[in-house]
Amino acid sequence: MTIAIPPLRLCLALALGLQLAGCSIFPAAGPSRKDIVESMAPTLATPEPSFALVEIDGNSLGVLARRAPPTLRGYFGDYRPAAAQAIGIGDSVQITVWEAASGGLFSAPVADRMSPGSRSAAIPDQMVGRDGSVTVPYAGRIQVAGRNQQEVESAIIERLRGKAIEPQVVVNVTRNITNAVTVTGEVSNGSRVPLTLGGDRIMDVIAAAGGYRSPVHETFVTLTRGNRTARAPIQALLVNPREDIYLRAGDILTVERTPQTFTVMGATGANAVVPFDARGITLEEAIGRSGGLTDSRADPDGVFILRYEPASLAREYPQVSPRLLALGLVPVAYHLNLREPAALFAARRFPIRDKDILYVSNAPFSDISKLMQLVGTVGQPAIQGVAVSRYLY
């Protein structure tokens, strides 16, 4: 009759021992909120934390809003190109010379009294040489690089004055390399696209290259001008035409397909890599897309966004140590306490970025629930033994 007592006492002792040993032995999706907060305290082994903990409040939201990446218009401006384009080395030009009467240098003789004869001559296409010049018969080498078409025409006429009969000249640029934009990446036909005199915007040049091939919400454009580079989602240009700026000669436009995703971990409805629109979503929307917090085990005070911030931004947080700032990219854990009603409004203002980690820790009670389940599993045979012994004896 007494054989059932030791197992029951063993179960109670096991439960008490597990509580005294702590809950770290139980399976979990990650650290608890307490573990994360306590890791910020200095110890002998780690005198400085390995990441920065920043509360999502008015201060941090203001820092993130002020340090938003510049737009293409804000970074490069929107200046229409000059009305006249300069000819450059590598361009090809065609020169046609007219004379006022036949029988001159560039005109054919009169064949008969009924024919006036030709009064013009077309000089075949020439590529502008490395010296920036082309050859014109009876005029010699003419410097054309750095000049527009009207200036070159005047220079040729001046050279032919006194040689040809009242010469008139027309210069056409048949192959424009200098005044072109290079388009590469996710377009149908990557190429050099010549710029028109009226000016061409980003979308004009992309259309001339055959258009982009990737889905619009995953497409980004990177503009490189000299030693400056800026990047923006194509949706920003479609929604705000002011962002569709004029391009300049020598610009490099790269169209990229970059799926935007964030990772969800912890006590949420779904742990997964979640795609989102290229223009971004807020923390509120990210929680919704991840299935929300799990009522049975989520800690509303344990919502974290983990990301790397540039040191220029992290420097505005006073809690970030100089050692972390020296890394260039600072690991930051943004914390939100959803038990506070105001946190719901803050979640709507907090932007999620590409490759962020949304982590929701387990509530302390969930570990106690696991403990009770374990005690029940271990104690069930003992309870069954008591029932069987009573039946037998």
TORKOL-4160 file (C-alpha; in steps of 0.2 Angstrom, whole numbers, padded with zeros to 4 digits, m for minus):
393
<pt num="1" X="0000" Y="0000" Z="0000"/>
<pt num="2" X="0015" Y="0012" Z="0003"/>
<pt num="3" X="0023" Y="0009" Z="m0013"/>
<pt num="4" X="0014" Y="0023" Z="m0022"/>
<pt num="5" X="0021" Y="0036" Z="m0009"/>
<pt num="6" X="0039" Y="0037" Z="m0015"/>
<pt num="7" X="0035" Y="0041" Z="m0033"/>
<pt num="8" X="0023" Y="0055" Z="m0028"/>
<pt num="9" X="0036" Y="0062" Z="m0017"/>
<pt num="10" X="0049" Y="0060" Z="m0031"/>
<pt num="11" X="0038" Y="0070" Z="m0043"/>
<pt num="12" X="0036" Y="0084" Z="m0030"/>
<pt num="13" X="0055" Y="0084" Z="m0027"/>
<pt num="14" X="0058" Y="0084" Z="m0045"/>
<pt num="15" X="0046" Y="0099" Z="m0048"/>
<pt num="16" X="0054" Y="0109" Z="m0034"/>
<pt num="17" X="0072" Y="0105" Z="m0040"/>
<pt num="18" X="0068" Y="0111" Z="m0058"/>
<pt num="19" X="0061" Y="0127" Z="m0051"/>
<pt num="20" X="0077" Y="0130" Z="m0041"/>
<pt num="21" X="0088" Y="0125" Z="m0056"/>
<pt num="22" X="0079" Y="0138" Z="m0066"/>
<pt num="23" X="0069" Y="0137" Z="m0082"/>
<pt num="24" X="0084" Y="0138" Z="m0094"/>
<pt num="25" X="0083" Y="0119" Z="m0096"/>
<pt num="26" X="0066" Y="0120" Z="m0105"/>
<pt num="27" X="0065" Y="0121" Z="m0124"/>
<pt num="28" X="0063" Y="0139" Z="m0130"/>
<pt num="29" X="0063" Y="0149" Z="m0147"/>
<pt num="30" X="0076" Y="0161" Z="m0140"/>
<pt num="31" X="0081" Y="0172" Z="m0125"/>
<pt num="32" X="0068" Y="0179" Z="m0113"/>
<pt num="33" X="0066" Y="0198" Z="m0111"/>
<pt num="34" X="0075" Y="0196" Z="m0094"/>
<pt num="35" X="0090" Y="0187" Z="m0103"/>
<pt num="36" X="0091" Y="0201" Z="m0115"/>
<pt num="37" X="0090" Y="0215" Z="m0103"/>
<pt num="38" X="0102" Y="0207" Z="m0091"/>
<pt num="39" X="0115" Y="0204" Z="m0105"/>
<pt num="40" X="0117" Y="0223" Z="m0105"/>
<pt num="41" X="0124" Y="0223" Z="m0087"/>
<pt num="42" X="0143" Y="0223" Z="m0087"/>
<pt num="43" X="0152" Y="0207" Z="m0080"/>
<pt num="44" X="0170" Y="0202" Z="m0078"/>
<pt num="45" X="0168" Y="0191" Z="m0094"/>
<pt num="46" X="0160" Y="0205" Z="m0104"/>
<pt num="47" X="0163" Y="0222" Z="m0097"/>
<pt num="48" X="0154" Y="0230" Z="m0112"/>
<pt num="49" X="0138" Y="0223" Z="m0120"/>
<pt num="50" X="0139" Y="0216" Z="m0138"/>
<pt num="51" X="0124" Y="0226" Z="m0144"/>
<pt num="52" X="0114" Y="0241" Z="m0140"/>
<pt num="53" X="0097" Y="0241" Z="m0132"/>
<pt num="54" X="0086" Y="0255" Z="m0138"/>
<pt num="55" X="0068" Y="0259" Z="m0132"/>
<pt num="56" X="0055" Y="0262" Z="m0146"/>
<pt num="57" X="0049" Y="0279" Z="m0140"/>
<pt num="58" X="0048" Y="0297" Z="m0146"/>
<pt num="59" X="0066" Y="0300" Z="m0146"/>
<pt num="60" X="0071" Y="0284" Z="m0156"/>
<pt num="61" X="0057" Y="0287" Z="m0168"/>
<pt num="62" X="0063" Y="0305" Z="m0171"/>
<pt num="63" X="0081" Y="0299" Z="m0174"/>
<pt num="64" X="0075" Y="0287" Z="m0187"/>
<pt num="65" X="0064" Y="0299" Z="m0195"/>
<pt num="66" X="0077" Y="0312" Z="m0196"/>
<pt num="67" X="0090" Y="0300" Z="m0203"/>
<pt num="68" X="0079" Y="0293" Z="m0217"/>
<pt num="69" X="0090" Y="0290" Z="m0233"/>
<pt num="70" X="0090" Y="0304" Z="m0245"/>
<pt num="71" X="0079" Y="0304" Z="m0260"/>
<pt num="72" X="0086" Y="0304" Z="m0278"/>
<pt num="73" X="0080" Y="0322" Z="m0280"/>
<pt num="74" X="0087" Y="0327" Z="m0263"/>
<pt num="75" X="0103" Y="0319" Z="m0267"/>
<pt num="76" X="0106" Y="0324" Z="m0285"/>
<pt num="77" X="0094" Y="0338" Z="m0288"/>
<pt num="78" X="0083" Y="0339" Z="m0304"/>
<pt num="79" X="0092" Y="0350" Z="m0316"/>
<pt num="80" X="0088" Y="0349" Z="m0335"/>
<pt num="81" X="0103" Y="0346" Z="m0346"/>
<pt num="82" X="0110" Y="0361" Z="m0356"/>
<pt num="83" X="0101" Y="0365" Z="m0373"/>
<pt num="84" X="0116" Y="0361" Z="m0383"/>
<pt num="85" X="0126" Y="0345" Z="m0381"/>
<pt num="86" X="0145" Y="0345" Z="m0383"/>
<pt num="87" X="0153" Y="0333" Z="m0395"/>
<pt num="88" X="0166" Y="0321" Z="m0387"/>
<pt num="89" X="0180" Y="0309" Z="m0392"/>
<pt num="90" X="0172" Y="0293" Z="m0399"/>
<pt num="91" X="0157" Y="0302" Z="m0406"/>
<pt num="92" X="0154" Y="0300" Z="m0425"/>
<pt num="93" X="0149" Y="0316" Z="m0435"/>
<pt num="94" X="0143" Y="0319" Z="m0453"/>
<pt num="95" X="0148" Y="0335" Z="m0462"/>
<pt num="96" X="0139" Y="0342" Z="m0477"/>
<pt num="97" X="0146" Y="0358" Z="m0486"/>
<pt num="98" X="0136" Y="0369" Z="m0498"/>
<pt num="99" X="0142" Y="0382" Z="m0510"/>
<pt num="100" X="0133" Y="0397" Z="m0517"/>
<pt num="101" X="0138" Y="0392" Z="m0535"/>
<pt num="102" X="0143" Y="0377" Z="m0545"/>
<pt num="103" X="0161" Y="0374" Z="m0550"/>
<pt num="104" X="0168" Y="0377" Z="m0532"/>
<pt num="105" X="0178" Y="0365" Z="m0521"/>
<pt num="106" X="0163" Y="0355" Z="m0516"/>
<pt num="107" X="0152" Y="0357" Z="m0531"/>
<pt num="108" X="0152" Y="0347" Z="m0547"/>
<pt num="109" X="0154" Y="0357" Z="m0564"/>
<pt num="110" X="0140" Y="0361" Z="m0575"/>
<pt num="111" X="0136" Y="0347" Z="m0587"/>
<pt num="112" X="0126" Y="0357" Z="m0599"/>
<pt num="113" X="0116" Y="0373" Z="m0600"/>
<pt num="114" X="0100" Y="0365" Z="m0593"/>
<pt num="115" X="0109" Y="0358" Z="m0577"/>
<pt num="116" X="0115" Y="0369" Z="m0563"/>
<pt num="117" X="0126" Y="0355" Z="m0557"/>
<pt num="118" X="0128" Y="0350" Z="m0539"/>
<pt num="119" X="0132" Y="0363" Z="m0526"/>
<pt num="120" X="0135" Y="0352" Z="m0510"/>
<pt num="121" X="0146" Y="0337" Z="m0504"/>
<pt num="122" X="0143" Y="0325" Z="m0490"/>
<pt num="123" X="0159" Y="0320" Z="m0481"/>
<pt num="124" X="0157" Y="0302" Z="m0474"/>
<pt num="125" X="0155" Y="0299" Z="m0456"/>
<pt num="126" X="0171" Y="0302" Z="m0445"/>
<pt num="127" X="0174" Y="0296" Z="m0428"/>
<pt num="128" X="0181" Y="0310" Z="m0417"/>
<pt num="129" X="0199" Y="0305" Z="m0414"/>
<pt num="130" X="0209" Y="0305" Z="m0397"/>
<pt num="131" X="0215" Y="0322" Z="m0402"/>
<pt num="132" X="0197" Y="0328" Z="m0402"/>
<pt num="133" X="0198" Y="0332" Z="m0421"/>
<pt num="134" X="0190" Y="0327" Z="m0438"/>
<pt num="135" X="0197" Y="0330" Z="m0455"/>
<pt num="136" X="0188" Y="0342" Z="m0467"/>
<pt num="137" X="0195" Y="0343" Z="m0485"/>
<pt num="138" X="0203" Y="0360" Z="m0489"/>
<pt num="139" X="0201" Y="0365" Z="m0470"/>
<pt num="140" X="0212" Y="0352" Z="m0462"/>
<pt num="141" X="0210" Y="0345" Z="m0444"/>
<pt num="142" X="0196" Y="0354" Z="m0435"/>
<pt num="143" X="0194" Y="0353" Z="m0416"/>
<pt num="144" X="0177" Y="0347" Z="m0412"/>
<pt num="145" X="0178" Y="0339" Z="m0395"/>
<pt num="146" X="0170" Y="0351" Z="m0382"/>
<pt num="147" X="0161" Y="0361" Z="m0395"/>
<pt num="148" X="0143" Y="0359" Z="m0399"/>
<pt num="149" X="0137" Y="0357" Z="m0417"/>
<pt num="150" X="0134" Y="0376" Z="m0421"/>
<pt num="151" X="0152" Y="0380" Z="m0415"/>
<pt num="152" X="0159" Y="0367" Z="m0426"/>
<pt num="153" X="0150" Y="0373" Z="m0441"/>
<pt num="154" X="0156" Y="0391" Z="m0438"/>
<pt num="155" X="0174" Y="0384" Z="m0436"/>
<pt num="156" X="0173" Y="0375" Z="m0453"/>
<pt num="157" X="0166" Y="0390" Z="m0462"/>
<pt num="158" X="0180" Y="0401" Z="m0456"/>
<pt num="159" X="0193" Y="0388" Z="m0462"/>
<pt num="160" X="0185" Y="0387" Z="m0479"/>
<pt num="161" X="0182" Y="0406" Z="m0481"/>
<pt num="162" X="0191" Y="0412" Z="m0497"/>
<pt num="163" X="0193" Y="0394" Z="m0503"/>
<pt num="164" X="0175" Y="0389" Z="m0506"/>
<pt num="165" X="0161" Y="0399" Z="m0514"/>
<pt num="166" X="0152" Y="0407" Z="m0499"/>
<pt num="167" X="0152" Y="0390" Z="m0490"/>
<pt num="168" X="0138" Y="0384" Z="m0478"/>
<pt num="169" X="0140" Y="0369" Z="m0467"/>
<pt num="170" X="0129" Y="0357" Z="m0457"/>
<pt num="171" X="0136" Y="0345" Z="m0444"/>
<pt num="172" X="0126" Y="0330" Z="m0438"/>
<pt num="173" X="0131" Y="0319" Z="m0424"/>
<pt num="174" X="0127" Y="0301" Z="m0430"/>
<pt num="175" X="0133" Y="0291" Z="m0416"/>
<pt num="176" X="0132" Y="0299" Z="m0399"/>
<pt num="177" X="0143" Y="0291" Z="m0385"/>
<pt num="178" X="0148" Y="0306" Z="m0375"/>
<pt num="179" X="0130" Y="0311" Z="m0371"/>
<pt num="180" X="0123" Y="0295" Z="m0366"/>
<pt num="181" X="0118" Y="0285" Z="m0350"/>
<pt num="182" X="0124" Y="0267" Z="m0347"/>
<pt num="183" X="0109" Y="0256" Z="m0342"/>
<pt num="184" X="0113" Y="0239" Z="m0334"/>
<pt num="185" X="0104" Y="0226" Z="m0323"/>
<pt num="186" X="0086" Y="0220" Z="m0324"/>
<pt num="187" X="0082" Y="0228" Z="m0341"/>
<pt num="188" X="0077" Y="0220" Z="m0357"/>
<pt num="189" X="0092" Y="0227" Z="m0367"/>
<pt num="190" X="0106" Y="0234" Z="m0357"/>
<pt num="191" X="0115" Y="0247" Z="m0367"/>
<pt num="192" X="0121" Y="0265" Z="m0369"/>
<pt num="193" X="0106" Y="0276" Z="m0371"/>
<pt num="194" X="0109" Y="0293" Z="m0380"/>
<pt num="195" X="0102" Y="0308" Z="m0372"/>
<pt num="196" X="0090" Y="0319" Z="m0382"/>
<pt num="197" X="0092" Y="0338" Z="m0382"/>
<pt num="198" X="0076" Y="0340" Z="m0373"/>
<pt num="199" X="0082" Y="0330" Z="m0358"/>
<pt num="200" X="0078" Y="0312" Z="m0352"/>
<pt num="201" X="0072" Y="0306" Z="m0335"/>
<pt num="202" X="0076" Y="0290" Z="m0327"/>
<pt num="203" X="0060" Y="0281" Z="m0333"/>
<pt num="204" X="0063" Y="0288" Z="m0351"/>
<pt num="205" X="0080" Y="0279" Z="m0351"/>
<pt num="206" X="0073" Y="0263" Z="m0343"/>
<pt num="207" X="0059" Y="0262" Z="m0356"/>
<pt num="208" X="0072" Y="0265" Z="m0370"/>
<pt num="209" X="0082" Y="0250" Z="m0363"/>
<pt num="210" X="0066" Y="0239" Z="m0365"/>
<pt num="211" X="0059" Y="0242" Z="m0347"/>
<pt num="212" X="0063" Y="0232" Z="m0331"/>
<pt num="213" X="0060" Y="0214" Z="m0330"/>
<pt num="214" X="0057" Y="0211" Z="m0312"/>
<pt num="215" X="0041" Y="0214" Z="m0302"/>
<pt num="216" X="0039" Y="0232" Z="m0298"/>
<pt num="217" X="0038" Y="0229" Z="m0279"/>
<pt num="218" X="0055" Y="0221" Z="m0280"/>
<pt num="219" X="0064" Y="0233" Z="m0292"/>
<pt num="220" X="0077" Y="0246" Z="m0286"/>
<pt num="221" X="0086" Y="0259" Z="m0296"/>
<pt num="222" X="0104" Y="0264" Z="m0292"/>
<pt num="223" X="0111" Y="0280" Z="m0300"/>
<pt num="224" X="0129" Y="0283" Z="m0300"/>
<pt num="225" X="0135" Y="0300" Z="m0305"/>
<pt num="226" X="0154" Y="0303" Z="m0303"/>
<pt num="227" X="0159" Y="0297" Z="m0286"/>
<pt num="228" X="0141" Y="0298" Z="m0279"/>
<pt num="229" X="0128" Y="0284" Z="m0278"/>
<pt num="230" X="0110" Y="0284" Z="m0272"/>
<pt num="231" X="0097" Y="0270" Z="m0273"/>
<pt num="232" X="0078" Y="0270" Z="m0272"/>
<pt num="233" X="0064" Y="0259" Z="m0276"/>
<pt num="234" X="0056" Y="0260" Z="m0293"/>
<pt num="235" X="0039" Y="0263" Z="m0284"/>
<pt num="236" X="0045" Y="0279" Z="m0277"/>
<pt num="237" X="0047" Y="0286" Z="m0294"/>
<pt num="238" X="0030" Y="0279" Z="m0300"/>
<pt num="239" X="0021" Y="0286" Z="m0285"/>
<pt num="240" X="0031" Y="0303" Z="m0284"/>
<pt num="241" X="0035" Y="0310" Z="m0302"/>
<pt num="242" X="0047" Y="0322" Z="m0294"/>
<pt num="243" X="0059" Y="0308" Z="m0290"/>
<pt num="244" X="0060" Y="0304" Z="m0308"/>
<pt num="245" X="0074" Y="0316" Z="m0311"/>
<pt num="246" X="0084" Y="0321" Z="m0326"/>
<pt num="247" X="0099" Y="0311" Z="m0331"/>
<pt num="248" X="0116" Y="0318" Z="m0336"/>
<pt num="249" X="0129" Y="0312" Z="m0348"/>
<pt num="250" X="0140" Y="0299" Z="m0341"/>
<pt num="251" X="0127" Y="0293" Z="m0328"/>
<pt num="252" X="0126" Y="0274" Z="m0324"/>
<pt num="253" X="0109" Y="0268" Z="m0320"/>
<pt num="254" X="0108" Y="0250" Z="m0313"/>
<pt num="255" X="0091" Y="0242" Z="m0311"/>
<pt num="256" X="0091" Y="0228" Z="m0298"/>
<pt num="257" X="0079" Y="0215" Z="m0292"/>
<pt num="258" X="0080" Y="0215" Z="m0273"/>
<pt num="259" X="0066" Y="0205" Z="m0264"/>
<pt num="260" X="0063" Y="0214" Z="m0247"/>
<pt num="261" X="0061" Y="0202" Z="m0232"/>
<pt num="262" X="0061" Y="0202" Z="m0213"/>
<pt num="263" X="0063" Y="0186" Z="m0202"/>
<pt num="264" X="0051" Y="0182" Z="m0188"/>
<pt num="265" X="0056" Y="0172" Z="m0173"/>
<pt num="266" X="0049" Y="0168" Z="m0156"/>
<pt num="267" X="0031" Y="0168" Z="m0149"/>
<pt num="268" X="0022" Y="0173" Z="m0165"/>
<pt num="269" X="0009" Y="0165" Z="m0176"/>
<pt num="270" X="0022" Y="0160" Z="m0189"/>
<pt num="271" X="0041" Y="0159" Z="m0188"/>
<pt num="272" X="0046" Y="0162" Z="m0206"/>
<pt num="273" X="0055" Y="0174" Z="m0218"/>
<pt num="274" X="0041" Y="0186" Z="m0223"/>
<pt num="275" X="0042" Y="0197" Z="m0240"/>
<pt num="276" X="0036" Y="0214" Z="m0240"/>
<pt num="277" X="0034" Y="0229" Z="m0252"/>
<pt num="278" X="0049" Y="0238" Z="m0258"/>
<pt num="279" X="0043" Y="0254" Z="m0250"/>
<pt num="280" X="0043" Y="0246" Z="m0233"/>
<pt num="281" X="0031" Y="0242" Z="m0219"/>
<pt num="282" X="0029" Y="0247" Z="m0201"/>
<pt num="283" X="0031" Y="0236" Z="m0186"/>
<pt num="284" X="0013" Y="0236" Z="m0183"/>
<pt num="285" X="0010" Y="0228" Z="m0201"/>
<pt num="286" X="0025" Y="0216" Z="m0198"/>
<pt num="287" X="0017" Y="0209" Z="m0182"/>
<pt num="288" X="0001" Y="0207" Z="m0192"/>
<pt num="289" X="0010" Y="0198" Z="m0206"/>
<pt num="290" X="0018" Y="0186" Z="m0194"/>
<pt num="291" X="0001" Y="0180" Z="m0187"/>
<pt num="292" X="0002" Y="0191" Z="m0172"/>
<pt num="293" X="0008" Y="0187" Z="m0154"/>
<pt num="294" X="0004" Y="0170" Z="m0148"/>
<pt num="295" X="m0008" Y="0172" Z="m0132"/>
<pt num="296" X="m0003" Y="0156" Z="m0124"/>
<pt num="297" X="0016" Y="0160" Z="m0123"/>
<pt num="298" X="0021" Y="0177" Z="m0130"/>
<pt num="299" X="0027" Y="0191" Z="m0118"/>
<pt num="300" X="0020" Y="0208" Z="m0124"/>
<pt num="301" X="0034" Y="0216" Z="m0115"/>
<pt num="302" X="0047" Y="0206" Z="m0125"/>
<pt num="303" X="0045" Y="0213" Z="m0143"/>
<pt num="304" X="0062" Y="0216" Z="m0151"/>
<pt num="305" X="0068" Y="0222" Z="m0168"/>
<pt num="306" X="0086" Y="0217" Z="m0172"/>
<pt num="307" X="0096" Y="0226" Z="m0185"/>
<pt num="308" X="0113" Y="0234" Z="m0189"/>
<pt num="309" X="0113" Y="0253" Z="m0189"/>
<pt num="310" X="0126" Y="0264" Z="m0197"/>
<pt num="311" X="0137" Y="0272" Z="m0184"/>
<pt num="312" X="0132" Y="0289" Z="m0190"/>
<pt num="313" X="0114" Y="0285" Z="m0184"/>
<pt num="314" X="0118" Y="0275" Z="m0168"/>
<pt num="315" X="0129" Y="0289" Z="m0162"/>
<pt num="316" X="0113" Y="0299" Z="m0158"/>
<pt num="317" X="0108" Y="0286" Z="m0145"/>
<pt num="318" X="0117" Y="0290" Z="m0129"/>
<pt num="319" X="0117" Y="0272" Z="m0123"/>
<pt num="320" X="0128" Y="0266" Z="m0137"/>
<pt num="321" X="0146" Y="0263" Z="m0131"/>
<pt num="322" X="0161" Y="0270" Z="m0141"/>
<pt num="323" X="0167" Y="0252" Z="m0144"/>
<pt num="324" X="0151" Y="0248" Z="m0154"/>
<pt num="325" X="0152" Y="0264" Z="m0163"/>
<pt num="326" X="0170" Y="0260" Z="m0169"/>
<pt num="327" X="0162" Y="0245" Z="m0178"/>
<pt num="328" X="0155" Y="0255" Z="m0192"/>
<pt num="329" X="0139" Y="0245" Z="m0192"/>
<pt num="330" X="0131" Y="0244" Z="m0174"/>
<pt num="331" X="0120" Y="0229" Z="m0169"/>
<pt num="332" X="0105" Y="0237" Z="m0161"/>
<pt num="333" X="0090" Y="0229" Z="m0152"/>
<pt num="334" X="0075" Y="0240" Z="m0152"/>
<pt num="335" X="0063" Y="0236" Z="m0138"/>
<pt num="336" X="0044" Y="0238" Z="m0138"/>
<pt num="337" X="0032" Y="0235" Z="m0123"/>
<pt num="338" X="0015" Y="0231" Z="m0130"/>
<pt num="339" X="0007" Y="0231" Z="m0113"/>
<pt num="340" X="0007" Y="0250" Z="m0114"/>
<pt num="341" X="m0007" Y="0257" Z="m0125"/>
<pt num="342" X="0004" Y="0270" Z="m0133"/>
<pt num="343" X="0016" Y="0257" Z="m0139"/>
<pt num="344" X="0003" Y="0252" Z="m0152"/>
<pt num="345" X="0004" Y="0270" Z="m0160"/>
<pt num="346" X="0023" Y="0269" Z="m0159"/>
<pt num="347" X="0023" Y="0252" Z="m0168"/>
<pt num="348" X="0014" Y="0261" Z="m0183"/>
<pt num="349" X="0028" Y="0274" Z="m0184"/>
<pt num="350" X="0042" Y="0262" Z="m0183"/>
<pt num="351" X="0049" Y="0257" Z="m0200"/>
<pt num="352" X="0054" Y="0239" Z="m0204"/>
<pt num="353" X="0069" Y="0237" Z="m0215"/>
<pt num="354" X="0076" Y="0224" Z="m0227"/>
<pt num="355" X="0083" Y="0209" Z="m0217"/>
<pt num="356" X="0077" Y="0215" Z="m0200"/>
<pt num="357" X="0073" Y="0202" Z="m0187"/>
<pt num="358" X="0057" Y="0203" Z="m0177"/>
<pt num="359" X="0059" Y="0193" Z="m0161"/>
<pt num="360" X="0045" Y="0190" Z="m0148"/>
<pt num="361" X="0051" Y="0182" Z="m0132"/>
<pt num="362" X="0041" Y="0169" Z="m0122"/>
<pt num="363" X="0032" Y="0175" Z="m0106"/>
<pt num="364" X="0039" Y="0169" Z="m0090"/>
<pt num="365" X="0022" Y="0159" Z="m0087"/>
<pt num="366" X="0025" Y="0149" Z="m0102"/>
<pt num="367" X="0040" Y="0141" Z="m0094"/>
<pt num="368" X="0030" Y="0137" Z="m0078"/>
<pt num="369" X="0017" Y="0129" Z="m0089"/>
<pt num="370" X="0030" Y="0118" Z="m0097"/>
<pt num="371" X="0036" Y="0113" Z="m0080"/>
<pt num="372" X="0018" Y="0108" Z="m0075"/>
<pt num="373" X="0017" Y="0098" Z="m0090"/>
<pt num="374" X="0033" Y="0089" Z="m0086"/>
<pt num="375" X="0028" Y="0086" Z="m0069"/>
<pt num="376" X="0011" Y="0079" Z="m0075"/>
<pt num="377" X="0020" Y="0067" Z="m0087"/>
<pt num="378" X="0032" Y="0061" Z="m0074"/>
<pt num="379" X="0019" Y="0059" Z="m0061"/>
<pt num="380" X="0006" Y="0051" Z="m0071"/>
<pt num="381" X="0014" Y="0033" Z="m0069"/>
<pt num="382" X="0014" Y="0036" Z="m0051"/>
<pt num="383" X="m0004" Y="0040" Z="m0050"/>
<pt num="384" X="m0008" Y="0025" Z="m0061"/>
<pt num="385" X="0002" Y="0014" Z="m0049"/>
<pt num="386" X="m0008" Y="0020" Z="m0034"/>
<pt num="387" X="m0024" Y="0016" Z="m0043"/>
<pt num="388" X="m0018" Y="m0001" Z="m0048"/>
<pt num="389" X="m0011" Y="m0005" Z="m0030"/>
<pt num="390" X="m0027" Y="0000" Z="m0022"/>
<pt num="391" X="m0036" Y="m0011" Z="m0034"/>
<pt num="392" X="m0025" Y="m0026" Z="m0031"/>
<pt num="393" X="m0024" Y="m0025" Z="m0012"/>
